[in-house]
């Protein structure tokens, strides 16, 4: 589906190849990517699908072979110096001084990028680190370190934040902290692009999604609509005599699959009809749950057989990047 309204990111026919041992490998192949302004947009794909390479091209760290890219309707990389102030990114592990406090680290960074020093306490509050602002960075958990990296990107008050696998290596508490931070940022009007492989977390935080495989777009749209369009539409039935109940339901012309003491029923007009048919035979259910698709099942369905193949690792290392960015990413 095509998004209506303003776009924070748009690419058309984007292509990037790498040469390895004299053989050319395709990392991104004709990618048409749209990210609407506002909300959290998930950028998903198997390892080697071209996600990190795409992000690096958008930030001017890797040069595409062909195609076009736009950030807030400005062509990049040609106009990147004019729009980069609206973009913050974390594309690699940020570097902070371990013995310095979070506040001191951010004050040094604010001076380096020309941000107002008064914003330091504001961004620490926004990511939930105000009460630990005086503590040395080395005492921070992984989740807190990632939130400090996010705070660093906020010093410019960007309109777009790009996070590449922001929850890698985090425990469940850290993942939840980062997820809550992304939702808070989106609620205040910031567009957040997040590349991640933790699909259950992405489903909880993302408004819209783009799924890529082998460098090509395979689906995009609102998360709820994408899941709804591929809903399995069946019913999961829990009953003490699944064998007998299955025969009764199959006699109605419905498709029945056994799953332990449960039955997966497809083709019935509704859960109420299943209950009615079984009750007539003196069979009573103790569980009746509609089977709905989730983002993980949609993702696996769309990318089945679309692993990295001959693509290089999706890290841009073979591209000889033109530069490296630390905590502020594109800051």
C-alpha positions in Angstrom: 0.0 0.0 0.0 1.1 3.6 -0.7 1.1 6.0 2.2 -0.8 9.3 1.7 0.4 12.6 3.1 3.9 13.8 3.7 6.9 11.5 3.8 9.9 11.6 6.0 11.8 9.2 3.8 11.3 8.1 0.2 13.4 6.0 -2.1 12.8 4.9 -5.6 14.6 2.1 -7.5 17.4 2.3 -5.0 20.3 -0.1 -5.8 23.6 -0.9 -4.1 26.1 -3.7 -5.0 29.3 -4.8 -3.4 32.3 -6.5 -5.1 33.8 -9.4 -3.2 36.6 -11.5 -4.7 35.8 -10.2 -8.1 32.1 -11.1 -7.9 29.4 -8.5 -7.6 26.7 -9.1 -4.9 23.5 -7.2 -4.7 22.6 -5.7 -1.3 19.7 -3.4 -2.3 17.8 -4.1 -5.5 15.3 -1.6 -6.8 14.0 -0.6 -3.3 10.9 1.6 -3.1 10.6 2.7 0.5 8.2 5.2 2.0 8.2 6.3 5.6 5.3 8.7 6.5 5.9 11.7 8.8 4.9 10.9 12.4 4.8 7.8 14.4 7.1 4.7 14.6 7.9 3.0 11.4 9.4 -0.5 11.5 12.0 -1.5 8.9 12.1 -5.3 8.9 13.8 -8.0 6.9 16.0 -11.1 7.3 19.7 -10.8 7.9 21.3 -9.5 4.7 18.1 -8.0 3.4 19.7 -4.6 2.9 18.3 -2.7 5.9 21.6 -1.4 7.3 22.9 -0.7 3.8 19.8 1.4 3.1 20.1 3.3 6.3 23.8 4.1 5.6 22.9 5.3 2.1 20.2 7.6 3.5 22.8 9.1 5.9 25.4 9.6 3.2 27.8 6.9 4.7 27.5 4.7 1.6 26.9 5.9 -2.0 24.2 4.1 -4.0 24.8 2.7 -7.4 21.6 4.1 -8.8 18.1 5.2 -7.8 16.9 8.2 -5.8 16.5 9.1 -2.1 14.6 11.9 -0.4 14.5 13.1 3.2 11.6 15.4 3.9 11.3 15.8 0.1 15.0 16.9 -0.2 17.1 14.8 -2.6 20.0 13.2 -0.9 22.9 13.0 -0.9 22.9 16.2 -2.9 20.9 18.2 -0.3 22.0 16.2 2.7 23.9 19.2 4.3 20.6 21.2 4.2 18.4 18.5 5.8 20.8 16.6 8.1 20.1 19.0 11.0 16.6 17.5 11.1 17.9 13.9 11.4 19.4 12.0 14.3 20.6 8.4 14.0 22.2 5.6 16.0 23.9 3.3 13.4 26.7 1.9 15.6 27.7 1.7 19.2 28.0 5.3 20.5 31.1 6.3 22.4 30.9 8.0 25.8 33.6 8.7 28.4 33.0 5.9 31.0 34.2 7.9 34.0 32.1 11.0 33.2 28.5 11.5 34.2 25.7 11.3 31.6 25.2 15.1 32.0 28.9 15.8 31.5 29.1 13.6 28.4 26.1 15.3 26.8 27.4 18.8 27.7 30.6 17.9 25.8 28.6 16.6 22.9 26.4 19.7 22.8 29.4 21.9 22.5 30.8 19.8 19.7 27.6 20.0 17.6 26.6 23.5 18.5 23.5 22.6 20.5 22.2 24.7 23.4 23.7 23.4 26.7 20.3 24.0 28.4 18.9 21.2 26.3 21.0 18.6 28.1 18.7 18.3 31.1 15.7 18.4 28.8 16.7 15.4 26.8 17.8 13.5 29.9 14.3 14.0 31.3 12.7 12.9 28.0 14.5 9.5 28.0 14.0 9.0 31.7 17.5 9.5 32.9 17.2 12.7 34.9 17.5 10.9 38.2 20.7 9.2 37.1 22.2 12.2 35.3 25.1 12.6 37.8 26.1 8.9 37.8 29.2 7.8 35.8 28.4 6.3 32.4 30.2 3.1 33.4 27.6 2.4 36.0 24.7 2.3 33.5 22.9 -0.8 32.4 22.8 -1.6 28.7 19.3 -0.2 28.5 20.4 3.0 30.1 23.3 3.4 27.8 21.0 3.0 24.8 18.7 5.6 26.2 21.6 8.0 26.7 22.5 7.4 23.1 19.0 8.4 22.2 19.3 11.5 24.4 22.4 12.4 22.4 20.4 12.4 19.1 17.8 14.6 20.7 20.2 17.5 21.4 19.4 18.9 17.9 15.6 18.3 18.4 15.4 16.2 15.2 12.3 15.6 13.2 13.5 12.1 12.2 15.3 9.5 14.4 16.8 6.4 12.8 17.6 3.5 15.0 19.4 0.4 13.6 18.7 -2.6 15.9 18.4 -0.4 19.1 17.6 -3.3 21.4 20.5 -5.6 20.4 22.0 -7.2 23.6 19.4 -5.7 25.9 17.5 -7.7 28.6 13.7 -7.6 28.7 13.8 -4.6 31.0 16.1 -2.7 28.7 14.0 -3.5 25.7 10.9 -2.2 27.4 12.7 1.0 28.3 13.8 1.7 24.8 10.3 0.8 23.5 8.7 3.3 25.9 11.2 5.9 24.8 10.4 5.5 21.1 6.6 5.7 21.8 7.2 8.9 23.9 9.2 10.4 21.0 6.5 9.5 18.5 3.8 11.0 20.7 5.5 14.3 20.7 5.6 14.4 16.9 9.0 12.9 16.0 9.2 10.3 13.2 11.0 7.2 14.4 12.4 4.6 11.9 13.5 1.5 13.7 15.2 -1.5 12.2 14.8 -4.5 14.4 14.6 -8.3 14.4 12.6 -8.6 17.7 9.2 -8.7 16.0 7.0 -9.0 19.1 8.5 -5.8 20.4 8.2 -4.0 17.0 4.5 -5.0 16.9 3.9 -3.3 20.2 5.6 0.0 19.2 5.2 0.4 15.5 2.4 2.2 13.7 3.6 1.4 10.2 6.0 -1.1 8.7 8.1 -1.9 5.6 9.3 -5.5 5.0 12.2 -6.2 2.7 13.8 -9.4 1.4 16.8 -9.6 -0.8 17.0 -5.9 -1.1 13.4 -5.5 -2.4 10.2 -4.2 -0.7 7.7 -7.1 -0.2 5.1 -5.3 1.8 4.4 -2.0 3.6 1.5 -0.3 5.3 -0.1 0.2 8.7 0.8 -2.7 11.0 -2.8 -3.4 12.0 -4.0 -3.4 8.4 -1.1 -5.6 7.2 -1.8 -8.2 10.0 -5.6 -8.0 9.4 -5.2 -8.6 5.7 -3.4 -11.9 6.3 -5.5 -13.1 9.3 -5.8 -16.8 9.3 -9.5 -16.6 10.2 -9.6 -19.9 12.0 -10.7 -20.9 15.5 -8.7 -22.7 18.1 -10.9 -25.1 20.0 -10.0 -26.7 23.4 -12.0 -29.8 24.3 -11.5 -33.0 26.3 -12.3 -35.3 23.4 -10.6 -33.7 20.4 -10.8 -36.9 18.2 -14.6 -37.2 18.5 -15.1 -33.4 18.2 -12.9 -33.3 15.2 -15.0 -35.9 13.4 -18.2 -33.9 14.2 -16.8 -30.7 12.8 -15.3 -32.3 9.7 -18.8 -33.6 9.0 -19.9 -30.0 8.6 -17.4 -29.6 5.7 -14.9 -27.6 7.8 -11.2 -28.2 7.8 -9.9 -29.5 11.1 -6.3 -29.9 12.2 -5.3 -31.6 15.5 -2.9 -29.8 17.8 -2.6 -31.9 21.0 -5.9 -31.5 22.8 -6.8 -28.6 20.7 -8.4 -28.4 17.2 -7.7 -25.7 14.6 -10.9 -25.2 12.7 -11.0 -23.3 9.3 -14.1 -22.6 7.3 -16.6 -22.3 10.1 -18.9 -19.2 9.8 -18.0 -18.3 13.4 -17.1 -19.5 16.9 -20.7 -19.5 18.0 -21.6 -22.0 15.2 -18.8 -24.4 16.3 -20.2 -24.3 19.9 -23.7 -25.0 18.6 -22.7 -28.0 16.5 -20.6 -29.6 19.3 -23.2 -28.9 22.0 -25.9 -30.8 19.9 -23.7 -33.9 20.2 -23.2 -33.4 24.0 -19.6 -32.0 23.5 -18.7 -28.9 25.3 -15.6 -26.7 24.7 -13.4 -25.3 27.5 -11.5 -22.9 25.1 -12.6 -21.1 22.0 -10.1 -18.5 20.6 -10.1 -16.9 17.2 -6.7 -17.5 15.5 -5.3 -14.2 14.3 -2.1 -13.4 12.5 0.6 -11.5 14.2 3.5 -9.5 12.8 5.9 -12.4 13.2 3.7 -14.8 11.2 3.2 -12.2 8.5 6.9 -11.5 8.3 7.8 -15.2 8.1 5.2 -15.8 5.4 6.4 -12.9 3.3 10.1 -13.7 3.6 10.0 -17.5 3.4 12.9 -18.6 1.4 14.2 -15.1 1.1 17.2 -15.3 3.4 20.5 -13.5 2.7 21.5 -15.9 -0.1 24.6 -14.5 -1.8 24.2 -11.1 -0.2 27.1 -9.8 1.9 26.5 -9.3 5.6 24.1 -6.3 6.0 26.6 -4.0 7.7 28.0 -2.0 4.9 31.6 -3.0 5.7 32.4 -3.9 2.2 31.3 -0.5 1.0 34.3 1.4 2.4 32.0 3.9 4.1 32.8 7.6 3.6 32.7 8.3 7.3 31.7 7.1 10.8 29.2 8.7 13.1 29.0 8.2 16.8 26.4 8.9 19.4 24.6 11.6 17.4 24.6 9.5 14.2 23.7 12.1 11.7 23.8 14.7 14.4 
